[in-house]
Amino acid sequence: MIKLLPLILLLLTWLCGSAQTTVSGKVKDAKGRVLAGASIAIKDTYDGGTSDSTGIYRFQTSEKGDQTILVTSIGFKLFEQKINITGNAITVDVLLKEEPSELKAVVITAGSFEASDTKRTTVLNPLDIVTTASANADITAAIKTLPGAQQVGESEGLFVRGGTAQETKVFIDGTLVNNFFFSSVPDIAQRGRFSPFLFKGTVFSSGGYSALYGQALSSALILESIDLPEQTSASLGISTVGLNGGYQKLNKKKTASWGVNYNYTNLIAYFAVIKQRVDNFHTPEFHNGEGNFRIKTSKTGMLKFYGYFNYNQLGVRRADIDSANLKNAFGLTNFNVYANLSYREKLSRNWRVNLGASYSENTDKINNELQNQDNVPQHIVDEPFGGKSFHVQSNGSLSQVKAVFERKFPGLSVLRLGGEYLYFRDKNDFTNQFVPKSRTGTDDHFKAAFAETDIYITNDLAAKIGGRVEHSSQLEKANIAPRLSLAYKLGDKTQASLAYGVFYQKPEKDFYLRNYVYDNLAYTKATHYILNLQKVTKDYTLRFEAFYKKYNELTKTFSTAGTNIIDSVGGGGFGHAKGIEIFWRDRKTFKNFDYWISYSYLDTKRDYLNFPYAIQPNFAANHTASLIVKKFVTKLKTQFNGSYTFASGRPYYNIRYNNSSNKFTIADEGKTIPYHSMSFSVNYLPNIGNQKAKSFAVWVFSVNNVIGNNQIFGYNYSANGMHKEPVVPTAKRFFFLGCFLSFGIDRSDEVINSNL
């Protein structure tokens, strides 16, 4: 028996082996590339294997009947397939789909400058803005160096891809800002009210923006405020145009902070040295105050408040275009307040909430007087002088609340949904020698609901699908605005994107406040089509974008009395805008150099306001280009910044009512000279005192339009159309010198590292 034991064991081994089934196959990814090291197993058993360098796997199992085969590999989604084991060899070829990774996934960027590997950074950060030579620390002035934005120097606002300034809206922490810019002054562009250092994120969408935002026909500038400061600090600044100071307190646990800032601007000393082309009978004077608090409510929660007020006065006197002996004196007093409260929290493993509420109020008191050469007010009844002396008090407020809920799914896929309510209230009091007092007012209860989902199929393919439903009580109408974006990765750091969207906007409030006759006013509408190609790395950004935008229901103005005086408005206007844009940024090729180049080609026409037919609007140039260069000298702790901007000539028109044809016609037209501007600035960052005191300084010197190029933004026409005058800057150059001290935070490394 003992002699037969080896034979029995051999027989048993053969019988066991004959009862096992071989499972084999090949593992590939979605692009057909073999995957080595993938783990293959029968569910709830120890039977399985691993794919070799050619993607092939093979193992044996003694299981029978219906089973499930599982295949896993790092960076890929779990693969499951039912199999039936009957004793015969089984072949299961496996195709693994990538598990989207935030570091590797394609970024949906058509129409938006939110381009990065991690989707958390933007093209321009606060330091980029304040070190752009031509910007003078103004957010929108820096944005103008990006493709899509026009170089309009006679009016504030962002003019993007053939759209008016009113077609671009600004959002802070998700809510709309009603008066982002200082109040308008005829033929003089105004700055934005807010400092770039309030914000950690700046997203400039030149079209095709998210369904979470609305009422912007062409573009959205989306700003996200900072959270907690690094540590307690104080600041003090003095410059050729004013002074400022601030204090930020961070608690010991670094869970809460509060802060205050004050800024005073007065240009009287500056104007005494740099002569202006206009007579400033009341030198521009500004008082700005800010307050904030920020509380970390939990590990994932943050409550933030920001409050702002501004009071300013100015007066500008110019020669009257209709007379050689008279002047127009324009005076403005403005008071503005703004408050924003936001809260974000992670409700559960997969749910987040973002809540926002804001309130703003703006009051403009405008007094325009016709004066003689001795600056004495004149009361002339005869036209065209009779209506030039007037007083207007304009009040506007906006209250709003917004809620966004976010549900995360496996991978990076996300669903966002929510709603918002905005209450606009505006009124005007108007007085002149013919109208003792005229009061007009309007309000609007505006409501919107939205939903949007990011669907990541693989790291290489993603889609953003969404839409909005809006209703305006002022128009008594609703709209539905669909949005769609697709992105596909073409190679390492390279991708292509497509975007489509419908965007609506209410007619401007001024049409309701001027006693016009309304004729079926509707939402203005723009449909966007965008193609985007880009390559983004740590050191380089290369971006091409082509777009087409179609306008419908633009607002038209009419004269029913047979004069140049507008007395009625309606819809029915139309237009288009199309073009290509190129952006290149390089932080590596030249040591300690950072530069970017942007170019835009724009072909646009529209029939709106009193245009007799579809023509190129006077705010649109066909070609615009910018070169921004920054050089940091580490040993000197000094940064040298330069910028050059070019724009081809813009059209200008004298549009007048023709009694013989009973419609508006173009009495005169042409193009301005091309726009050229070269600017230069220097930032010097020495330490002051000792290192333990943590006191630091930044010296800033800048000059705009260094060469002194002549710049003409358009022409104004006399009432009879026989005389025209160019619209030009108030001075050929702008100079700035300032010293800004900080106590408690050393910004030197931050500035140096951002430029290496």
Summary of the structure (lengths in Angstrom):
residues: 756
radius of gyration: 31.9
end to end distance: 84.5
largest distance: 136.1
contacts: 2488
relative contact order: 0.10
helix: 6%
strand: 56%
